[in-house]
Amino acid sequence: MKIDDNFYMKLAIDEAWKYQLLTYPNPAVGCTVVKNGEILAIEAHHEAGEAHAEVNALKAAYIKKNPNNLLKMKNSSHEIHDYLIKNHNGFFHDCEVFVTLEPCNHIGKTPACANLLKEIKPKRVIIAHKDINKEASGGCESLNEAGIEISLGCMEKVAYNLLYPFIKWRSGTFIFFKMAMTLNGSIDGNISSNQTLALTHTLRDKIDLMLIGGNTVRSDKPTLDARYIVGRAPNVMIYSKNKVFDNSIPLFKVPNREVIISDDLFKLLDYKFVMVEGTYSLMEILKERIDFVVLLVSPKIRKGLNALNDIDQDFEIIHENMIGKEKIIYLKRK
Amino acid sequence: MKIDDNFYMKLAIDEAWKYQLLTYPNPAVGCTVVKNGEILAIEAHHEAGEAHAEVNALKAAYIKKNPNNLLKMKNSSHEIHDYLIKNHNGFFHDCEVFVTLEPCNHIGKTPACANLLKEIKPKRVIIAHKDINKEASGGCESLNEAGIEISLGCMEKVAYNLLYPFIKWRSGTFIFFKMAMTLNGSIDGNISSNQTLALTHTLRDKIDLMLIGGNTVRSDKPTLDARYIVGRAPNVMIYSKNKVFDNSIPLFKVPNREVIISDDLFKLLDYKFVMVEGTYSLMEILKERIDFVVLLVSPKIRKGLNALNDIDQDFEIIHENMIGKEKIIYLKRK
């Protein structure tokens, strides 16, 4: 295996994918810090409002070599920025920083990463993909002006898939279809482990809208909340021509939730981040509009309804992780 | 992500899995070489008779820092051993060598890795799993005597799954069930890409025996050779109570191939390395005896026969790789 820039960047990309979709409205970003050839940190951005990937990685790198340092106790992005700027003492001058997205150049909920990098002056910053967010861009120029060597475009195509949800929800609507199934595509009964269910509920807590089919609501009577993580229940759009539902089912009883019953799919475009939970009929109806298919695969074989057996579609696997003992596969339509 | 011994060992384990089953009768082994914290090489054993993982990794590490060195031209295990022993000049004294299996201590088709390590004296050798092959074992003791620090048992459980086929075929029979399917478990028609088909033919070239069901032979009339890689066609056992077959089909016309027609599955135990190609009925009959299920998954959805839909079985995912744009998933029955 070749140990080169791509190798270090791929580690950053894979780390970022662990938090894909969970960073909304921010992009998923990963960062690897290498000091004189030694990997000191591989970290990612975890959640909007929390520290960016670069900040997490620079902190972890510094602590790796200074294990009992006060920095350990600093958790907010501001504190870490301040501490590193004051105390770096040249630590990063022989470091290379691999980051999947151009460091932000704008002060939002957290201070600008480009500014932090300018102050601590790593030897080189390797960037996979330019920022597409005009407000936050300009990081490259800013680092260049500070005399830091920049390499742009390392694994750009792979990083583009990582960035894709962000690109979509920045400028319009990102829609993903989520389904749990067994190895052989069965969706009957309880499929997922608790860990995978918790991920689904975490996703529900993040999204702007969940779309579900009317028949599923009628037959399964799901609650569609985020109780496993004590999170926010998403607003729900029930896709149905027939507008009559039993209003006593739990779905309608969740406080602070909006439920729309509609067969107008253009309504989805009023939202930025939409999750579709359903079977093949909904997937077939929406297929031109779905950005990602997210399959949660439990490693078991079961009899029963095969949710995907009535469509004919090719995909590209753009990423996959394990969630405990199960799999998550991210697909894009070909 | 924690950057520790486990991190470097996992890189070696993942590299080794790329050659899982292809190293028969040798074990699949991987090796990472780290010099002063810098990863110089991640390599694996590719094929019996060729250089072991340690030798490939030590060579790659040396060349990484001496790019125009003569060692580049040395390909046989003997040549690399000789060259490194004569010319290492202390290069490895500050290296840590992570290897998934105890370095062999015995001179077979290739010289002993333990001897090479003793001569070049790395700072530390980290070993995931002890060798279970008495003939080749003793590597640890040998390195210890030479004053090299040994760490044994790093990621031992994960390395055990890597080693499992070797453990089985050393002492008896290793049987794996191979099947190509779509994302939703359909096996109708042509599923796999050419790259995946080439892997199947490479496996056929390695195995001692292929088991196939009589009905498949009657209906599909497969040749079951290794023509995509111009390899050796495996011997075949057709599992069938009815011994009558049309002898004019291609399967029976392959030169230098033995074909057994039998319904006595105990015959499998006369072989060390058996691949089963078939559908659920054969899987169900053999299930107690199958060591690995190897699924080749093409990222598409298709209508049609779901090969796995009539059994009820839980698995553990022990590894997965990409083969080009498709997936290979290694499963063990729970």
Interface residues (C-beta under 8 A of the other chain):
Chain A: M1 I3 F7 E15 K35 N36 G37 E38 I39 L40 A41 I42 E43 K64 M181 L183 N184 G185 S186 L295 P299 K300 I301 R302 K303 G304 N306 A307 L308 N309 D310 I311 D312 Q313 D314 F315 E316 I317 E320 M322 K325 E326 K327 I329 L331
Chain B: M1 I3 F7 E15 K35 N36 G37 E38 I39 L40 A41 I42 E43 K64 M181 L183 N184 G185 S186 L295 P299 K300 I301 R302 K303 G304 N306 A307 L308 N309 D310 I311 D312 Q313 D314 F315 E316 I317 E320 M322 K325 E326 K327 I329 L331
